[in-house]
Amino acid sequence: AGGEQRIERLHAASLEIATAPSKDPAREPASLVAPMRLHVERAGVDRLVPLLVDGVEIAGCNAPELTVVAGPHESIGRLAAALDAHAIGHTALNVSHAFHSAMMEPALPAVQAALGAVRLTAPQSRVYSCTTGAPLTAEQATDPAYWARQVREPVQFTRALSAERAEPDTVFVEVGPGQALSALLRQHRPDNGPPARHVALLGHARQSGDPARLALQALG
């Protein structure tokens, strides 16, 4: 308090791209099994894990009671039935791949090879990893294998956000289109307290207007 407010970037990294691959290997066919992702509401990881069926994994922890799972279509269907039996809300997500699950394993070597063809640099300011939930290290930032594993590992958004929120004088700034991350942030309220201070530079996804003007208005 009384000092300068530190603005951290949660979903950013300093990557200097020297060359770009001709195609995105993560979007190449990784499996002949139809993938599916499910958005599970009002259920944190602790409540959800005992209900998981074979082939389904936690793909993202977006809020204390907002979790994404991924796996083969048939397995997700069995999980959906179990969630219904426990009166747990869920929404199917339309996806091409079951990202952040074992179904992406065949794609990892190609992703790592593509990233190995570019020059990766360490961030100049603190960046929180949504793979570990901790500050990104220089070793991780420059390791193609680390970035490739992000395709496979669950997104630890809650863990990263909570670690950053614990730092003093933190203000979260959403710089991308829409306000999806700000909406997730507002669901993180330890002890039912107020959400962390945050600013969304752009309007809602369907809001019209000049982006630069919207950003200036948001900053006040």
Buried (B, 14 or more C-beta within 10 A) or exposed (E): EEEEEEEBBBBBBBBEEEEEEEEEBBEEEBBEBEBBBBBBEEBBBEBBEEBBBEBBBBBBBBBBBBBBBBBBEEBBBBBBEBBEEEEBEBEEBEEEBBBBBBBBEEBBEBBBEBBEEBEBEBBEEEBBBBBBBEBBBEEBBBBBEBBBBBBBBBBBBBBBBBBBBEEEEBEBBBEEBBBBBBBBBBBBEEEEEEBBEBBBBBBEEEEEEEEEEBBEEBEE
